[in-house]
């Protein structure tokens, strides 16, 4: 299914997003990504987090929910076209348990024509074009995740510890919403696993980074009030370039 046709030199935000030419990583903000221009579409997507299935993890209570979508971006003539593949299987090029095949529940397809998601995919492609000087085609894996913590039970989105995702580029933890939490600090490490950056992301912020050299980790979230559960709604994106 064709999701969007991108004419690279006709996109108004192209010059703005060129400021995100990587020095290995860059902070994503609403202004840079132009994701604040579609508030109603964003609200519709936010509401869908209430309909996420449990992401199977160890533990007596669910601490992570997830849906997944996979896209293929192909250069055709002078445009880059984004196609939804329908693939639900996901495997990562890493040495830990994440190199085993996992199958996730699909993201709701009607969002693939909605402005927020199409804009996010478009800007992800732009980031790759600017930082890779073009490409024949790429694969994009999009993870819609809700972390849930309870009084006395924290939620991990990096249970494997300091890690890489096995992709060329990633957008880690683009934060959509959160309530009653502390923690969730994003940390980036260099090739020697020395810390080089640390930040607790606000809503509509994320980090775009090169994944083959850098490492990263996100601290677990805990409830800020012991009388209520807490949650953090995020989007994670893995991008692989097919040369």
Secondary structure, DSSP 8 states (H G I E B T S, - for coil): -EEEEE-GGG-TTHHHHGGG--SSEEEE-HHHHTGGG-HHHHHHHHHGGGG--B---SSSS--EEEEEEEEEEEEETTEEEEEE----EE--SSSSGGGS-EE--B--GGGGGSHHHHHHHHHHHHHHHHHHT--SEEEEEEEEEEEEEBTTB-B-S-TT-SB--SSSEEEEEEEEEEESEEE-EEEEE-TT--EEEEEE--TT-EEEEETTT-EEEE--EEESSTTS-EEEEEEEEEEEEE-
